[in-house]
Amino acid sequence: MDARRPVILVAAAACCAACGCSVIETVEGTGAARRAIRRGEEAHEQGDYIEAFAAYREADRRLSAARAAGYTMMVPASEIEALRSLMERLEEDAGSEGYVRFGDRFVGEEGLGRALADELAAIFRARQVRHFSHGRVVPESMEAAAANAPDGAFDIALSVTIRDVDDPSTFPQDAWSLVRFLLEGAFGHGFSHRYEPMFELRPWLGRQAAWGLSARPGADNRPIGLKGRIDRLSIGVHRGRRREVSGPRHGPFGFEATDAIGPYWQREHYRTYIMRGEEAERLNWERADRIPDATILGLITMGDGGEPSREGETE
């Protein structure tokens, strides 16, 4: 038996008495974490990226919890660093086969459009989260489609509908504010985003949100593995107006309805903005607030025609 083992357990017991947890629970948790790592390695070797990633995430949670509780001697930092390296290699291998990471899961091309649309919609619709698009322009609807591009990249097409208010002079600026915000997310952070803790002094403002990931305690990170993998981004913007329906309206079972039947918003295509990856690489999206509008506009293609091209899945 390792002569240091009693010392480790005594130190762990002292920590445990202070934080109200159990040494036995921690030992069992770290054992389960190491078994999960072995399961993850076996699944990785077999090409089951989803199962492997789930196992690695379980191990990461258990080991990180043990270190956070003070059991640093039982869980050295090098062990967590090695686990994170396994997770990075797994993500690279999955990416080489066309998978994209969305949080704790991997999505293939056939489901990428739906997953991206749902994730972007969640950013804007999440409750108790301050809207963080520039100018507070929030889309009424968000659709996405994806198609394979060379070198493991994707062509992404977004279709957004924003409300057209009575003053028509404000719509072009609203549209550009949202487009610029989406360009920053796509090429700066791959649409990965985070929700920070509540505002400490003004909790009624909700939680802060921004593109990119955070190491701050309490930050809810939502990684999306599209950083550097977007070859062409098309953003079609639509004017949205509420449908006006006169006279009695009836639902699918013949009963009179109180809401309009069909789409809530009438959509009128306004403009499509297109940027390619090689053009985006010329800009420092990590400091997007310092990029003048004119610089971005000089690198994108704009068209007043129809919808952006959607060779792949349409959601």
N, C-alpha and C positions, 0 to 999 in steps of 0.2 A: 504494500500500500504506500502511496506517495506520502512522505513525511509531512508535506505541506497541507494534506487534505484536512486534518482536524482544524488547522488554523483557518483554512478557507471556510469551513462550515461554521466555526465560531464567529468569524467576521460576518458571514451571511446571516447568522442568527441574530447578531446585534442589529444589522440593517433591518431585518425582518421585524424585530420588536418595535423599531421606530416607525415603520411604515404599515404595520398591521398585516403583512403577508406571510406566507409560509415557505420555509426553506424546501420542504418536501414538494410543495406545489411547483416551486421554481425548478427544482431538479427534474421533476416529471415533465414540465413544460419544455425545458431545454432538450431533454431526451426526445420528446415528440418532434421538436424542431429538427433535430439531426436525422431522425427517421424520415421526416418530410423532405429533407435535402436529398437523401438517397432515392426516395420515390421520384423526385423531380429529375435527378440525373438519369434514372432509368427511362422515364417518359421522354426526356429530351433525346436520348439515344434512339428511341423508337419513332421520333418525329411527331410525338403527341405534344405539341407546343402548349395547347390549352391546359392539359393536365399538369405538365411540367411547371408552367407559370403559377398555377394555383398552389402547387406544393411549395414552390420557392416563396411565394407570398406568405403562406402560412408560417414557414420557418422564419421569415424576416420579422413578422409580427411578434412571434414568441421570443426570439432572441433580443429584439429591440426592447420589448417590455421588461425582460430580465435585467438588461443594462440600465434601463430607466429607473428600475426599482433599487439599483445600487449594487447589483451582483456583477460587478465588472471583472472580478477575478474568475468567475465561472464562465463568463462569456466575453472573451477578449475582443477588442475592436477588430483585430485581424480576421476573426471568424466572420463577422458581419461584412467586412470588406470583400472577403472571398465569395460570400454568398451574393453580394451585389454584382460582382464580376460575372458569376454564373448567370444571373438574370440579364445582364447586358448582352452576354454572348447568345443567350436564348433569343432575345429580341432581334439581334442581328441575323441569326439563322432563320427565324420566322419571317423577317422582312425580306430575306433573299428569296423566299418562296411566295412572296406576294401578300403576306399577312400584315395587318396594321394593328398596333396596340391601342385599345380604348380602355383606359383604366386597368381593370384586372382581367381583361379578356382580349383575345385576338380575333380580328374580323378579316375575312377574305374579300376579294373584289366584289363577289356577288352580294355582299351585305354592307359594303362600305358606304354607299349612298345613304341608305336608311340610317345607319349608325351615326354618320356625320350630321345629317339633318336633325336627328333627335338630340345629339349632344349640343349643337349650336342653339337649337330651340330652348334647351334646358338652361343655357347660359342666360338667355334673355328673359326667360319666364320664371326662373327660380325665385321663390318667395324669400323675403327678407334679405335680398341681395341688391345692393345699389347697382343700377344699370351702369355699365362702365363703357358703353360706346360713346365716342366723342359726340358732344352735343345732345346726349341722351335720346338719340333716335333709336327706336325699338321696332323691329320688323313685326308686322302682323302675321306673317307666315314665312316659313323657311323650308326650301326643298333643296336636295342635293343629288347629284349623280356622279359616278366615277367610272373611268375606263383606264385600262393599262396603258402606260407609256413606256418608252425604252428605259433600260437600266433600273428596273424595279420602281420607277416613279409612276405617278398617276396624273391623268387629266381630270380635274375637278370642275364641275359646273354647279354653281349655286344660283338659285332663283329666289329673290326676296321681294316681298310686298310690303310697302310702307304706306302709312296713311297719308292721303293727299288732303291737306287742309284747305280752307277757303282761299287763302292767299297763295296764288300759284307761284309767286316769286320765291317762296321758301323751299319748294320741293327740290330744285336742283342742289341746293346746299345740303338739305337733309339726306338726299341720295348719296352725295359725295362723302358726307361724314360717315355714313354706314359702310360704304365701299372701302374707304381708306382704313377704317377699323378692321374690316375683314381681311384686307391685304396685309396689314400688320400681323394679324393672327396667323394667317396662312404661311407667310414667308419668314416671319420673325420667330414664331414659336410652334409652327405646325398645328395651330389651333389649340394647343395645350393651354389650360387655364387653371386658375386657383381661386378658391374662396377663402379669404382671410377671416380671422375672428371678428366678432362684433366690434363696432367702434366703442372703445372703452368709456369715453366721456359722453357719447351721444348714441346709446344703443338703439334708439328709435330710428336711426338711419340705416339699420340693418348691417349686413356683413359687406366688407369690401371685396371687390373682385377685379381681376386683371389677367392679361395674358401672361404666360410663363408659369414656372413652378417655383415653389417657395420652401425653404427649410425652416420657416418660423413655426414654433410649436402651435398646434391648433389649426394650421393651414390645411384646407381640404384640396389636395392636388388632383387634377383630372388630366393625366397625360394622354395625348393622342400622338401616335408615332408617325406623323406626316411631316415632321420637320426635315427639310431637304429632299422631300420625295414628291413635291408638286412640280410637274413639268409645265403645266398650263392651267391657269385659274381663270374661269369665266364667271362673271357676276352679272346676272340679269336683274335689273331693278324694275319693279312694277308700281304704278300708282294704284292705290287701293281705295275704293269708295264703297260705303255700305249700300247694299241693295235696297232699293225702295220698291215695295210691292203693295199695290193698292187692292182693295177688295178682300173678300174672305180667303183664307188660306187653309189648306187641309194637309194633315200629316199622312204617313204611309198607310194608316189603318182607317182613313176616312174622317177622323175627328178633326175639328178645327184646331189649327196650330196657332201659337202666339209668335212664332219666329218665321222669318222668310225661309222658303224651301230652297235648297240648293246652297251654293257657296255664299258664305257670309259677306265676302268682299268681291266686288267686281274688279277685275284686274285689267289694267291697260299697260302694255309694255312701254317703258320709258327709254331705257338705254342699256346697253351691254358693255361692260368693261372687261378687257382681257389683258392679262399679264403673263408672260412666260418666265420660267425659272431662271434662264440666263440673264434676263433683264433685271429680275428682282435681286440677283446676286450683286448687282452694282450698287445697291443701297444698304445702309446699315440699319436694319430693322430693329436691332436691339435699342437703338435710340431714335425710334420712329418719330417722336415728337419734334425732332430737329430737322426732319426732312421736309422741305417746302412742298406745298401742293404742286407747284409748277414742275418740280423735278419728277415727281411720281407721274403726273399727267404726261410728261414727255416720254415716258417709257411704256405706256399702256396704249392699247388699241381700243377705240370707242366706236360703237356702231348703234344706230337708231333702228336697226332692222328688227328681226324676230328674235326668238329665243337663242341662247348660246347652244353650240353644237353639243349633242348628248349621245355620243356613239355607244356609251355603256349603259348601265342600268339607269332607269329613270324612276324616281320615287315621287 
